[in-house]
C-alpha cells in the first residue's frame, strides 16, 4: 500500500495533502473541520480532551507517520 508523505520534517503538510498544503500539524484539526463545514459534509464537531503521547526525553508530542516497513521471518534464521 503506497502512502504519500503528507508531513515534512517540520510538521508542515506537503503537496500530497492537497488543499491543506502549507498547514502546520497544530492547525490541521481546525482547518480540516472548517473545510468539512464549508462543504456541508460535517456531521458533528465537539471539543474532546484526551491524553496524547509525549516523548520521554524531550516532552514533545509524538507524531505518528505512515512509513515503509520491512519484516524478517526469524523462523528461517533458526
N, CA, C and O atoms as a Tripos MOL2 file, in Angstrom:
@<TRIPOS>MOLECULE
protein
  312   311    78     0     0
PROTEIN
NO_CHARGES

@<TRIPOS>ATOM
      1 N           0.8520   -1.1730    0.0000 N.3       1 UNK1
      2 CA          0.0000    0.0000    0.0000 C.3       1 UNK1
      3 C           0.8900    1.2270    0.0000 C.2       1 UNK1
      4 O           1.6660    1.4300    0.9340 O.2       1 UNK1
      5 N           0.7920    2.0310   -1.0140 N.am      2 UNK2
      6 CA          1.6130    3.2350   -1.0960 C.3       2 UNK2
      7 C           0.9140    4.3800   -0.3740 C.2       2 UNK2
      8 O          -0.2340    4.7090   -0.6750 O.2       2 UNK2
      9 N           1.6180    4.9850    0.5820 N.am      3 UNK3
     10 CA          1.0630    6.0920    1.3490 C.3       3 UNK3
     11 C           1.9420    7.3140    1.1230 C.2       3 UNK3
     12 O           3.1280    7.2830    1.4510 O.2       3 UNK3
     13 N           1.3840    8.3950    0.5670 N.am      4 UNK4
     14 CA          2.2110    9.5810    0.3420 C.3       4 UNK4
     15 C           2.5830   10.2410    1.6610 C.2       4 UNK4
     16 O           1.8140   10.1980    2.6220 O.2       4 UNK4
     17 N           3.7550   10.8470    1.7070 N.am      5 UNK5
     18 CA          4.2050   11.5270    2.9140 C.3       5 UNK5
     19 C           3.5730   12.9100    2.9460 C.2       5 UNK5
     20 O           3.9900   13.8020    2.2070 O.2       5 UNK5
     21 N           2.5730   13.0920    3.7940 N.am      6 UNK6
     22 CA          1.8460   14.3600    3.8300 C.3       6 UNK6
     23 C           2.4430   15.3730    4.7860 C.2       6 UNK6
     24 O           2.0030   16.5230    4.8040 O.2       6 UNK6
     25 N           3.4370   14.9840    5.5880 N.am      7 UNK7
     26 CA          4.1030   15.9110    6.5040 C.3       7 UNK7
     27 C           5.5870   15.9580    6.2050 C.2       7 UNK7
     28 O           6.2120   14.9250    5.9630 O.2       7 UNK7
     29 N           6.1560   17.1670    6.2200 N.am      8 UNK8
     30 CA          7.6040   17.2500    6.0820 C.3       8 UNK8
     31 C           8.2330   17.1690    7.4690 C.2       8 UNK8
     32 O           7.5230   17.0160    8.4630 O.2       8 UNK8
     33 N           9.5420   17.2680    7.5420 N.am      9 UNK9
     34 CA         10.2460   17.1130    8.8200 C.3       9 UNK9
     35 C           9.8750   18.1900    9.8360 C.2       9 UNK9
     36 O          10.0400   17.9830   11.0380 O.2       9 UNK9
     37 N           9.3810   19.3280    9.3750 N.am     10 UNK10
     38 CA          8.9850   20.4080   10.2800 C.3      10 UNK10
     39 C           7.5340   20.3500   10.7080 C.2      10 UNK10
     40 O           7.0690   21.2310   11.4310 O.2      10 UNK10
     41 N           6.8020   19.3210   10.2720 N.am     11 UNK11
     42 CA          5.3980   19.1830   10.6640 C.3      11 UNK11
     43 C           4.4440   19.9750    9.8000 C.2      11 UNK11
     44 O           3.3050   20.2180   10.2000 O.2      11 UNK11
     45 N           4.8900   20.3870    8.6130 N.am     12 UNK12
     46 CA          4.0510   21.1600    7.6940 C.3      12 UNK12
     47 C           3.5680   20.2240    6.5840 C.2      12 UNK12
     48 O           4.3360   19.4110    6.0700 O.2      12 UNK12
     49 N           2.2920   20.3460    6.2230 N.am     13 UNK13
     50 CA          1.7170   19.4810    5.1950 C.3      13 UNK13
     51 C           2.3280   19.7710    3.8320 C.2      13 UNK13
     52 O           2.5270   20.9240    3.4510 O.2      13 UNK13
     53 N           2.6200   18.6960    3.1100 N.am     14 UNK14
     54 CA          3.2390   18.7880    1.7880 C.3      14 UNK14
     55 C           2.1750   18.8620    0.6960 C.2      14 UNK14
     56 O           0.9800   18.9050    0.9880 O.2      14 UNK14
     57 N           2.6120   18.8770   -0.5600 N.am     15 UNK15
     58 CA          1.6900   18.9080   -1.7000 C.3      15 UNK15
     59 C           0.7730   17.6890   -1.7100 C.2      15 UNK15
     60 O          -0.3270   17.7470   -2.2610 O.2      15 UNK15
     61 N           1.2180   16.5800   -1.1010 N.am     16 UNK16
     62 CA          0.3900   15.3720   -1.0450 C.3      16 UNK16
     63 C          -0.8860   15.5970   -0.2380 C.2      16 UNK16
     64 O          -1.8290   14.8120   -0.3450 O.2      16 UNK16
     65 N          -0.9280   16.6560    0.5650 N.am     17 UNK17
     66 CA         -2.1070   16.9700    1.3750 C.3      17 UNK17
     67 C          -3.1190   17.8150    0.6010 C.2      17 UNK17
     68 O          -4.1390   18.2250    1.1550 O.2      17 UNK17
     69 N          -2.8410   18.0710   -0.6650 N.am     18 UNK18
     70 CA         -3.7870   18.8170   -1.4960 C.3      18 UNK18
     71 C          -3.9980   20.2340   -1.0210 C.2      18 UNK18
     72 O          -3.0370   20.9710   -0.8000 O.2      18 UNK18
     73 N          -5.2410   20.6150   -0.8660 N.am     19 UNK19
     74 CA         -5.5730   21.9980   -0.4980 C.3      19 UNK19
     75 C          -5.0590   22.4040    0.8870 C.2      19 UNK19
     76 O          -5.0620   23.5860    1.2320 O.2      19 UNK19
     77 N          -4.6170   21.4200    1.6790 N.am     20 UNK20
     78 CA         -4.1090   21.7200    3.0160 C.3      20 UNK20
     79 C          -2.5950   21.9230    3.0310 C.2      20 UNK20
     80 O          -2.0020   22.0830    4.0980 O.2      20 UNK20
     81 N          -1.9680   21.9170    1.8530 N.am     21 UNK21
     82 CA         -0.5210   22.1200    1.7550 C.3      21 UNK21
     83 C          -0.1390   23.4250    2.4500 C.2      21 UNK21
     84 O          -0.8000   24.4500    2.2830 O.2      21 UNK21
     85 N           0.9390   23.3670    3.2310 N.am     22 UNK22
     86 CA          1.4240   24.5480    3.9420 C.3      22 UNK22
     87 C           0.8500   24.7030    5.3380 C.2      22 UNK22
     88 O           1.2820   25.5790    6.0880 O.2      22 UNK22
     89 N          -0.1110   23.8750    5.6990 N.am     23 UNK23
     90 CA         -0.7200   23.9300    7.0290 C.3      23 UNK23
     91 C           0.1500   23.1710    8.0210 C.2      23 UNK23
     92 O           0.5410   22.0330    7.7630 O.2      23 UNK23
     93 N           0.4540   23.7960    9.1550 N.am     24 UNK24
     94 CA          1.2240   23.1290   10.2110 C.3      24 UNK24
     95 C           0.2980   22.1440   10.9230 C.2      24 UNK24
     96 O          -0.9030   22.3860   11.0370 O.2      24 UNK24
     97 N           0.8580   21.0340   11.4020 N.am     25 UNK25
     98 CA          0.0280   19.9870   12.0080 C.3      25 UNK25
     99 C          -0.7870   20.4890   13.1840 C.2      25 UNK25
    100 O          -1.8510   19.9400   13.4690 O.2      25 UNK25
    101 N          -0.3120   21.5230   13.8770 N.am     26 UNK26
    102 CA         -1.0630   22.0250   15.0410 C.3      26 UNK26
    103 C          -2.3570   22.7270   14.6220 C.2      26 UNK26
    104 O          -3.3020   22.7890   15.4080 O.2      26 UNK26
    105 N          -2.4140   23.2480   13.4150 N.am     27 UNK27
    106 CA         -3.6230   23.9230   12.9260 C.3      27 UNK27
    107 C          -4.4960   23.0130   12.0720 C.2      27 UNK27
    108 O          -5.5930   23.4030   11.6730 O.2      27 UNK27
    109 N          -4.0200   21.8010   11.7890 N.am     28 UNK28
    110 CA         -4.7210   20.9130   10.8560 C.3      28 UNK28
    111 C          -6.1400   20.5850   11.3050 C.2      28 UNK28
    112 O          -7.0530   20.5870   10.4800 O.2      28 UNK28
    113 N          -6.3490   20.3050   12.5770 N.am     29 UNK29
    114 CA         -7.6970   19.9520   13.0400 C.3      29 UNK29
    115 C          -8.6960   21.0520   12.7090 C.2      29 UNK29
    116 O          -9.7690   20.7780   12.1710 O.2      29 UNK29
    117 N          -8.3520   22.2780   13.0230 N.am     30 UNK30
    118 CA         -9.2510   23.4040   12.7850 C.3      30 UNK30
    119 C          -9.4930   23.6130   11.3000 C.2      30 UNK30
    120 O         -10.6330   23.8180   10.8810 O.2      30 UNK30
    121 N          -8.4340   23.5650   10.4980 N.am     31 UNK31
    122 CA         -8.5420   23.7970    9.0580 C.3      31 UNK31
    123 C          -9.3970   22.7190    8.3940 C.2      31 UNK31
    124 O         -10.2400   23.0330    7.5530 O.2      31 UNK31
    125 N          -9.1910   21.4610    8.7570 N.am     32 UNK32
    126 CA         -9.9510   20.3620    8.1500 C.3      32 UNK32
    127 C         -11.4230   20.4260    8.5700 C.2      32 UNK32
    128 O         -12.3090   20.2230    7.7400 O.2      32 UNK32
    129 N         -11.6860   20.7020    9.8330 N.am     33 UNK33
    130 CA        -13.0830   20.8210   10.2940 C.3      33 UNK33
    131 C         -13.7710   21.9750    9.5790 C.2      33 UNK33
    132 O         -14.9270   21.8450    9.1750 O.2      33 UNK33
    133 N         -13.0830   23.1040    9.4150 N.am     34 UNK34
    134 CA        -13.6660   24.2390    8.6840 C.3      34 UNK34
    135 C         -13.9830   23.8640    7.2370 C.2      34 UNK34
    136 O         -15.0290   24.2460    6.7120 O.2      34 UNK34
    137 N         -13.0810   23.1170    6.5910 N.am     35 UNK35
    138 CA        -13.3060   22.6950    5.2030 C.3      35 UNK35
    139 C         -14.5090   21.7560    5.1030 C.2      35 UNK35
    140 O         -15.3140   21.8710    4.1790 O.2      35 UNK35
    141 N         -14.6280   20.8350    6.0490 N.am     36 UNK36
    142 CA        -15.7890   19.9390    6.0610 C.3      36 UNK36
    143 C         -17.0840   20.7120    6.2910 C.2      36 UNK36
    144 O         -18.1100   20.4200    5.6770 O.2      36 UNK36
    145 N         -17.0270   21.6970    7.1770 N.am     37 UNK37
    146 CA        -18.2090   22.5170    7.4640 C.3      37 UNK37
    147 C         -18.6260   23.2810    6.2020 C.2      37 UNK37
    148 O         -19.8080   23.3110    5.8590 O.2      37 UNK37
    149 N         -17.6570   23.8990    5.5100 N.am     38 UNK38
    150 CA        -17.9410   24.6520    4.2840 C.3      38 UNK38
    151 C         -18.5430   23.7590    3.2000 C.2      38 UNK38
    152 O         -19.3970   24.2010    2.4310 O.2      38 UNK38
    153 N         -18.0980   22.5030    3.1400 N.am     39 UNK39
    154 CA        -18.5910   21.5700    2.1240 C.3      39 UNK39
    155 C         -19.9420   20.9640    2.4950 C.2      39 UNK39
    156 O         -20.5520   20.2600    1.6900 O.2      39 UNK39
    157 N         -20.4080   21.2360    3.7090 N.am     40 UNK40
    158 CA        -21.6640   20.6410    4.1570 C.3      40 UNK40
    159 C         -21.5240   19.1640    4.4660 C.2      40 UNK40
    160 O         -22.5090   18.4260    4.4640 O.2      40 UNK40
    161 N         -20.2980   18.7300    4.7320 N.am     41 UNK41
    162 CA        -20.0240   17.3150    4.9700 C.3      41 UNK41
    163 C         -19.7310   17.0080    6.4330 C.2      41 UNK41
    164 O         -19.3340   15.8900    6.7620 O.2      41 UNK41
    165 N         -19.9210   17.9780    7.3070 N.am     42 UNK42
    166 CA        -19.6200   17.7790    8.7220 C.3      42 UNK42
    167 C         -20.8900   17.3700    9.4640 C.2      42 UNK42
    168 O         -21.8860   18.0930    9.4480 O.2      42 UNK42
    169 N         -20.8490   16.2210   10.1060 N.am     43 UNK43
    170 CA        -21.9940   15.7380   10.8710 C.3      43 UNK43
    171 C         -21.9890   16.3650   12.2590 C.2      43 UNK43
    172 O         -23.0320   16.8080   12.7410 O.2      43 UNK43
    173 N         -20.8190   16.4070   12.9100 N.am     44 UNK44
    174 CA        -20.7320   16.9310   14.2580 C.3      44 UNK44
    175 C         -19.2730   17.2870   14.5670 C.2      44 UNK44
    176 O         -18.3520   16.6400   14.0680 O.2      44 UNK44
    177 N         -19.0750   18.3030   15.3780 N.am     45 UNK45
    178 CA        -17.7280   18.6670   15.8360 C.3      45 UNK45
    179 C         -17.8400   19.0920   17.2910 C.2      45 UNK45
    180 O         -18.6620   19.9380   17.6430 O.2      45 UNK45
    181 N         -17.0080   18.5000   18.1230 N.am     46 UNK46
    182 CA        -17.0170   18.8190   19.5530 C.3      46 UNK46
    183 C         -15.5980   18.8840   20.0680 C.2      46 UNK46
    184 O         -14.6950   18.2560   19.5160 O.2      46 UNK46
    185 N         -15.4070   19.6460   21.1250 N.am     47 UNK47
    186 CA        -14.1220   19.6540   21.8170 C.3      47 UNK47
    187 C         -14.0520   18.3710   22.6370 C.2      47 UNK47
    188 O         -15.0280   17.9800   23.2770 O.2      47 UNK47
    189 N         -12.8990   17.7240   22.6120 N.am     48 UNK48
    190 CA        -12.7270   16.4790   23.3350 C.3      48 UNK48
    191 C         -11.3390   16.4810   23.9570 C.2      48 UNK48
    192 O         -10.3430   16.6340   23.2500 O.2      48 UNK48
    193 N         -11.2670   16.3140   25.2540 N.am     49 UNK49
    194 CA         -9.9850   16.2720   25.9440 C.3      49 UNK49
    195 C          -9.5530   14.8120   26.0450 C.2      49 UNK49
    196 O         -10.2910   13.9680   26.5520 O.2      49 UNK49
    197 N          -8.3480   14.5270   25.5540 N.am     50 UNK50
    198 CA         -7.8370   13.1680   25.6020 C.3      50 UNK50
    199 C          -6.3420   13.2190   25.8840 C.2      50 UNK50
    200 O          -5.7050   14.2640   25.7500 O.2      50 UNK50
    201 N          -5.8060   12.1000   26.2670 N.am     51 UNK51
    202 CA         -4.3700   12.0460   26.5080 C.3      51 UNK51
    203 C          -3.6610   11.9000   25.1630 C.2      51 UNK51
    204 O          -4.2070   11.3270   24.2210 O.2      51 UNK51
    205 N          -2.4640   12.4150   25.0880 N.am     52 UNK52
    206 CA         -1.7000   12.4020   23.8570 C.3      52 UNK52
    207 C          -0.2830   11.9850   24.2030 C.2      52 UNK52
    208 O           0.2560   12.4350   25.2140 O.2      52 UNK52
    209 N           0.3380   11.1360   23.3900 N.am     53 UNK53
    210 CA          1.6850   10.6710   23.7460 C.3      53 UNK53
    211 C           2.7380   11.7690   23.5980 C.2      53 UNK53
    212 O           2.7470   12.5160   22.6190 O.2      53 UNK53
    213 N           3.6120   11.8470   24.5790 N.am     54 UNK54
    214 CA          4.7320   12.7920   24.5600 C.3      54 UNK54
    215 C           6.0230   12.0140   24.7490 C.2      54 UNK54
    216 O           6.0530   10.9980   25.4440 O.2      54 UNK54
    217 N           7.0870   12.4980   24.1240 N.am     55 UNK55
    218 CA          8.3820   11.8550   24.2380 C.3      55 UNK55
    219 C           8.8980   11.9040   25.6660 C.2      55 UNK55
    220 O           8.7360   12.9130   26.3520 O.2      55 UNK55
    221 N           9.5200   10.8200   26.1160 N.am     56 UNK56
    222 CA         10.0340   10.7530   27.4860 C.3      56 UNK56
    223 C          11.2030   11.6900   27.7120 C.2      56 UNK56
    224 O          11.3670   12.2200   28.8110 O.2      56 UNK56
    225 N          12.0190   11.9020   26.6910 N.am     57 UNK57
    226 CA         13.2230   12.7100   26.8640 C.3      57 UNK57
    227 C          12.9890   14.2030   26.6680 C.2      57 UNK57
    228 O          13.4950   15.0220   27.4350 O.2      57 UNK57
    229 N          12.2220   14.5550   25.6390 N.am     58 UNK58
    230 CA         12.0800   15.9800   25.3270 C.3      58 UNK58
    231 C          10.6920   16.5470   25.6090 C.2      58 UNK58
    232 O          10.4630   17.7450   25.4400 O.2      58 UNK58
    233 N           9.7680   15.6920   26.0360 N.am     59 UNK59
    234 CA          8.4020   16.1170   26.3730 C.3      59 UNK59
    235 C           7.6690   16.7670   25.1920 C.2      59 UNK59
    236 O           6.7420   17.5520   25.3880 O.2      59 UNK59
    237 N           8.0910   16.4360   23.9710 N.am     60 UNK60
    238 CA          7.4330   16.9480   22.7710 C.3      60 UNK60
    239 C           6.3790   15.9420   22.3130 C.2      60 UNK60
    240 O           6.5290   14.7440   22.5520 O.2      60 UNK60
    241 N           5.2940   16.4220   21.6450 N.am     61 UNK61
    242 CA          4.2720   15.4960   21.1670 C.3      61 UNK61
    243 C           4.8500   14.5080   20.1580 C.2      61 UNK61
    244 O           5.7230   14.8610   19.3650 O.2      61 UNK61
    245 N           4.3650   13.2840   20.1910 N.am     62 UNK62
    246 CA          4.7970   12.2460   19.2580 C.3      62 UNK62
    247 C           3.8500   12.2740   18.0640 C.2      62 UNK62
    248 O           2.6370   12.1410   18.2260 O.2      62 UNK62
    249 N           4.4040   12.4480   16.8640 N.am     63 UNK63
    250 CA          3.6020   12.4330   15.6380 C.3      63 UNK63
    251 C           3.7110   11.0590   15.0050 C.2      63 UNK63
    252 O           4.8160   10.5790   14.7540 O.2      63 UNK63
    253 N           2.5880   10.4240   14.7480 N.am     64 UNK64
    254 CA          2.5780    9.1250   14.0980 C.3      64 UNK64
    255 C           2.5400    9.3400   12.5930 C.2      64 UNK64
    256 O           1.6900   10.0710   12.0830 O.2      64 UNK64
    257 N           3.4610    8.7030   11.8900 N.am     65 UNK65
    258 CA          3.5300    8.8390   10.4450 C.3      65 UNK65
    259 C           3.5930    7.4540    9.8100 C.2      65 UNK65
    260 O           4.2540    6.5500   10.3190 O.2      65 UNK65
    261 N           2.8950    7.3080    8.6940 N.am     66 UNK66
    262 CA          2.9610    6.0520    7.9500 C.3      66 UNK66
    263 C           4.3050    6.0070    7.2300 C.2      66 UNK66
    264 O           4.6590    6.9420    6.5100 O.2      66 UNK66
    265 N           5.0430    4.9350    7.4200 N.am     67 UNK67
    266 CA          6.3410    4.7840    6.7770 C.3      67 UNK67
    267 C           6.4410    3.3970    6.1660 C.2      67 UNK67
    268 O           5.6880    2.4900    6.5200 O.2      67 UNK67
    269 N           7.3820    3.2470    5.2460 N.am     68 UNK68
    270 CA          7.6310    1.9240    4.6940 C.3      68 UNK68
    271 C           8.2160    1.0530    5.7890 C.2      68 UNK68
    272 O           9.0080    1.5220    6.6060 O.2      68 UNK68
    273 N           7.8320   -0.2000    5.8060 N.am     69 UNK69
    274 CA          8.3170   -1.1180    6.8310 C.3      69 UNK69
    275 C           8.7800   -2.4030    6.1740 C.2      69 UNK69
    276 O           8.3620   -2.7390    5.0660 O.2      69 UNK69
    277 N           9.6320   -3.1020    6.8590 N.am     70 UNK70
    278 CA         10.0510   -4.4150    6.3990 C.3      70 UNK70
    279 C          10.1650   -5.3120    7.6210 C.2      70 UNK70
    280 O          10.4050   -4.8430    8.7340 O.2      70 UNK70
    281 N           9.9880   -6.6150    7.3970 N.am     71 UNK71
    282 CA          9.9790   -7.5830    8.4740 C.3      71 UNK71
    283 C          10.8760   -8.7600    8.1050 C.2      71 UNK71
    284 O          11.0460   -9.0780    6.9280 O.2      71 UNK71
    285 N          11.4340   -9.3870    9.0980 N.am     72 UNK72
    286 CA         12.2910  -10.5460    8.8990 C.3      72 UNK72
    287 C          11.5970  -11.7740    9.4810 C.2      72 UNK72
    288 O          11.1310  -11.7540   10.6200 O.2      72 UNK72
    289 N          11.5340  -12.8180    8.7030 N.am     73 UNK73
    290 CA         10.9720  -14.0840    9.1700 C.3      73 UNK73
    291 C          12.0730  -14.7830    9.9780 C.2      73 UNK73
    292 O          12.9710  -15.4000    9.4040 O.2      73 UNK73
    293 N          12.0010  -14.6840   11.2930 N.am     74 UNK74
    294 CA         13.0600  -15.2460   12.1420 C.3      74 UNK74
    295 C          13.0380  -16.7690   12.1660 C.2      74 UNK74
    296 O          14.0320  -17.3950   12.5310 O.2      74 UNK74
    297 N          11.9150  -17.3710   11.7790 N.am     75 UNK75
    298 CA         11.8510  -18.8320   11.7210 C.3      75 UNK75
    299 C          12.8650  -19.3750   10.7050 C.2      75 UNK75
    300 O          13.4410  -20.4440   10.9070 O.2      75 UNK75
    301 N          13.0740  -18.6440    9.6350 N.am     76 UNK76
    302 CA         14.0160  -19.0490    8.6010 C.3      76 UNK76
    303 C          15.4470  -18.9710    9.1380 C.2      76 UNK76
    304 O          16.3080  -19.7390    8.7080 O.2      76 UNK76
    305 N          15.7070  -18.0610   10.0620 N.am     77 UNK77
    306 CA         17.0500  -17.8560   10.5870 C.3      77 UNK77
    307 C          17.4610  -18.9090   11.6210 C.2      77 UNK77
    308 O          18.6440  -19.0380   11.9360 O.2      77 UNK77
    309 N          16.4990  -19.6550   12.1440 N.am     78 UNK78
    310 CA         16.7910  -20.6350   13.1960 C.3      78 UNK78
    311 C          17.6770  -21.7500   12.6960 C.2      78 UNK78
    312 O          18.0170  -22.6570   13.4560 O.2      78 UNK78
@<TRIPOS>BOND
     1     1     2 1
     2     2     3 1
     3     3     4 2
     4     3     5 am
     5     5     6 1
     6     6     7 1
     7     7     8 2
     8     7     9 am
     9     9    10 1
    10    10    11 1
    11    11    12 2
    12    11    13 am
    13    13    14 1
    14    14    15 1
    15    15    16 2
    16    15    17 am
    17    17    18 1
    18    18    19 1
    19    19    20 2
    20    19    21 am
    21    21    22 1
    22    22    23 1
    23    23    24 2
    24    23    25 am
    25    25    26 1
    26    26    27 1
    27    27    28 2
    28    27    29 am
    29    29    30 1
    30    30    31 1
    31    31    32 2
    32    31    33 am
    33    33    34 1
    34    34    35 1
    35    35    36 2
    36    35    37 am
    37    37    38 1
    38    38    39 1
    39    39    40 2
    40    39    41 am
    41    41    42 1
    42    42    43 1
    43    43    44 2
    44    43    45 am
    45    45    46 1
    46    46    47 1
    47    47    48 2
    48    47    49 am
    49    49    50 1
    50    50    51 1
    51    51    52 2
    52    51    53 am
    53    53    54 1
    54    54    55 1
    55    55    56 2
    56    55    57 am
    57    57    58 1
    58    58    59 1
    59    59    60 2
    60    59    61 am
    61    61    62 1
    62    62    63 1
    63    63    64 2
    64    63    65 am
    65    65    66 1
    66    66    67 1
    67    67    68 2
    68    67    69 am
    69    69    70 1
    70    70    71 1
    71    71    72 2
    72    71    73 am
    73    73    74 1
    74    74    75 1
    75    75    76 2
    76    75    77 am
    77    77    78 1
    78    78    79 1
    79    79    80 2
    80    79    81 am
    81    81    82 1
    82    82    83 1
    83    83    84 2
    84    83    85 am
    85    85    86 1
    86    86    87 1
    87    87    88 2
    88    87    89 am
    89    89    90 1
    90    90    91 1
    91    91    92 2
    92    91    93 am
    93    93    94 1
    94    94    95 1
    95    95    96 2
    96    95    97 am
    97    97    98 1
    98    98    99 1
    99    99   100 2
   100    99   101 am
   101   101   102 1
   102   102   103 1
   103   103   104 2
   104   103   105 am
   105   105   106 1
   106   106   107 1
   107   107   108 2
   108   107   109 am
   109   109   110 1
   110   110   111 1
   111   111   112 2
   112   111   113 am
   113   113   114 1
   114   114   115 1
   115   115   116 2
   116   115   117 am
   117   117   118 1
   118   118   119 1
   119   119   120 2
   120   119   121 am
   121   121   122 1
   122   122   123 1
   123   123   124 2
   124   123   125 am
   125   125   126 1
   126   126   127 1
   127   127   128 2
   128   127   129 am
   129   129   130 1
   130   130   131 1
   131   131   132 2
   132   131   133 am
   133   133   134 1
   134   134   135 1
   135   135   136 2
   136   135   137 am
   137   137   138 1
   138   138   139 1
   139   139   140 2
   140   139   141 am
   141   141   142 1
   142   142   143 1
   143   143   144 2
   144   143   145 am
   145   145   146 1
   146   146   147 1
   147   147   148 2
   148   147   149 am
   149   149   150 1
   150   150   151 1
   151   151   152 2
   152   151   153 am
   153   153   154 1
   154   154   155 1
   155   155   156 2
   156   155   157 am
   157   157   158 1
   158   158   159 1
   159   159   160 2
   160   159   161 am
   161   161   162 1
   162   162   163 1
   163   163   164 2
   164   163   165 am
   165   165   166 1
   166   166   167 1
   167   167   168 2
   168   167   169 am
   169   169   170 1
   170   170   171 1
   171   171   172 2
   172   171   173 am
   173   173   174 1
   174   174   175 1
   175   175   176 2
   176   175   177 am
   177   177   178 1
   178   178   179 1
   179   179   180 2
   180   179   181 am
   181   181   182 1
   182   182   183 1
   183   183   184 2
   184   183   185 am
   185   185   186 1
   186   186   187 1
   187   187   188 2
   188   187   189 am
   189   189   190 1
   190   190   191 1
   191   191   192 2
   192   191   193 am
   193   193   194 1
   194   194   195 1
   195   195   196 2
   196   195   197 am
   197   197   198 1
   198   198   199 1
   199   199   200 2
   200   199   201 am
   201   201   202 1
   202   202   203 1
   203   203   204 2
   204   203   205 am
   205   205   206 1
   206   206   207 1
   207   207   208 2
   208   207   209 am
   209   209   210 1
   210   210   211 1
   211   211   212 2
   212   211   213 am
   213   213   214 1
   214   214   215 1
   215   215   216 2
   216   215   217 am
   217   217   218 1
   218   218   219 1
   219   219   220 2
   220   219   221 am
   221   221   222 1
   222   222   223 1
   223   223   224 2
   224   223   225 am
   225   225   226 1
   226   226   227 1
   227   227   228 2
   228   227   229 am
   229   229   230 1
   230   230   231 1
   231   231   232 2
   232   231   233 am
   233   233   234 1
   234   234   235 1
   235   235   236 2
   236   235   237 am
   237   237   238 1
   238   238   239 1
   239   239   240 2
   240   239   241 am
   241   241   242 1
   242   242   243 1
   243   243   244 2
   244   243   245 am
   245   245   246 1
   246   246   247 1
   247   247   248 2
   248   247   249 am
   249   249   250 1
   250   250   251 1
   251   251   252 2
   252   251   253 am
   253   253   254 1
   254   254   255 1
   255   255   256 2
   256   255   257 am
   257   257   258 1
   258   258   259 1
   259   259   260 2
   260   259   261 am
   261   261   262 1
   262   262   263 1
   263   263   264 2
   264   263   265 am
   265   265   266 1
   266   266   267 1
   267   267   268 2
   268   267   269 am
   269   269   270 1
   270   270   271 1
   271   271   272 2
   272   271   273 am
   273   273   274 1
   274   274   275 1
   275   275   276 2
   276   275   277 am
   277   277   278 1
   278   278   279 1
   279   279   280 2
   280   279   281 am
   281   281   282 1
   282   282   283 1
   283   283   284 2
   284   283   285 am
   285   285   286 1
   286   286   287 1
   287   287   288 2
   288   287   289 am
   289   289   290 1
   290   290   291 1
   291   291   292 2
   292   291   293 am
   293   293   294 1
   294   294   295 1
   295   295   296 2
   296   295   297 am
   297   297   298 1
   298   298   299 1
   299   299   300 2
   300   299   301 am
   301   301   302 1
   302   302   303 1
   303   303   304 2
   304   303   305 am
   305   305   306 1
   306   306   307 1
   307   307   308 2
   308   307   309 am
   309   309   310 1
   310   310   311 1
   311   311   312 2
@<TRIPOS>SUBSTRUCTURE
     1 UNK1         2 RESIDUE 1 A UNK
     2 UNK2         6 RESIDUE 1 A UNK
     3 UNK3        10 RESIDUE 1 A UNK
     4 UNK4        14 RESIDUE 1 A UNK
     5 UNK5        18 RESIDUE 1 A UNK
     6 UNK6        22 RESIDUE 1 A UNK
     7 UNK7        26 RESIDUE 1 A UNK
     8 UNK8        30 RESIDUE 1 A UNK
     9 UNK9        34 RESIDUE 1 A UNK
    10 UNK10       38 RESIDUE 1 A UNK
    11 UNK11       42 RESIDUE 1 A UNK
    12 UNK12       46 RESIDUE 1 A UNK
    13 UNK13       50 RESIDUE 1 A UNK
    14 UNK14       54 RESIDUE 1 A UNK
    15 UNK15       58 RESIDUE 1 A UNK
    16 UNK16       62 RESIDUE 1 A UNK
    17 UNK17       66 RESIDUE 1 A UNK
    18 UNK18       70 RESIDUE 1 A UNK
    19 UNK19       74 RESIDUE 1 A UNK
    20 UNK20       78 RESIDUE 1 A UNK
    21 UNK21       82 RESIDUE 1 A UNK
    22 UNK22       86 RESIDUE 1 A UNK
    23 UNK23       90 RESIDUE 1 A UNK
    24 UNK24       94 RESIDUE 1 A UNK
    25 UNK25       98 RESIDUE 1 A UNK
    26 UNK26      102 RESIDUE 1 A UNK
    27 UNK27      106 RESIDUE 1 A UNK
    28 UNK28      110 RESIDUE 1 A UNK
    29 UNK29      114 RESIDUE 1 A UNK
    30 UNK30      118 RESIDUE 1 A UNK
    31 UNK31      122 RESIDUE 1 A UNK
    32 UNK32      126 RESIDUE 1 A UNK
    33 UNK33      130 RESIDUE 1 A UNK
    34 UNK34      134 RESIDUE 1 A UNK
    35 UNK35      138 RESIDUE 1 A UNK
    36 UNK36      142 RESIDUE 1 A UNK
    37 UNK37      146 RESIDUE 1 A UNK
    38 UNK38      150 RESIDUE 1 A UNK
    39 UNK39      154 RESIDUE 1 A UNK
    40 UNK40      158 RESIDUE 1 A UNK
    41 UNK41      162 RESIDUE 1 A UNK
    42 UNK42      166 RESIDUE 1 A UNK
    43 UNK43      170 RESIDUE 1 A UNK
    44 UNK44      174 RESIDUE 1 A UNK
    45 UNK45      178 RESIDUE 1 A UNK
    46 UNK46      182 RESIDUE 1 A UNK
    47 UNK47      186 RESIDUE 1 A UNK
    48 UNK48      190 RESIDUE 1 A UNK
    49 UNK49      194 RESIDUE 1 A UNK
    50 UNK50      198 RESIDUE 1 A UNK
    51 UNK51      202 RESIDUE 1 A UNK
    52 UNK52      206 RESIDUE 1 A UNK
    53 UNK53      210 RESIDUE 1 A UNK
    54 UNK54      214 RESIDUE 1 A UNK
    55 UNK55      218 RESIDUE 1 A UNK
    56 UNK56      222 RESIDUE 1 A UNK
    57 UNK57      226 RESIDUE 1 A UNK
    58 UNK58      230 RESIDUE 1 A UNK
    59 UNK59      234 RESIDUE 1 A UNK
    60 UNK60      238 RESIDUE 1 A UNK
    61 UNK61      242 RESIDUE 1 A UNK
    62 UNK62      246 RESIDUE 1 A UNK
    63 UNK63      250 RESIDUE 1 A UNK
    64 UNK64      254 RESIDUE 1 A UNK
    65 UNK65      258 RESIDUE 1 A UNK
    66 UNK66      262 RESIDUE 1 A UNK
    67 UNK67      266 RESIDUE 1 A UNK
    68 UNK68      270 RESIDUE 1 A UNK
    69 UNK69      274 RESIDUE 1 A UNK
    70 UNK70      278 RESIDUE 1 A UNK
    71 UNK71      282 RESIDUE 1 A UNK
    72 UNK72      286 RESIDUE 1 A UNK
    73 UNK73      290 RESIDUE 1 A UNK
    74 UNK74      294 RESIDUE 1 A UNK
    75 UNK75      298 RESIDUE 1 A UNK
    76 UNK76      302 RESIDUE 1 A UNK
    77 UNK77      306 RESIDUE 1 A UNK
    78 UNK78      310 RESIDUE 1 A UNK
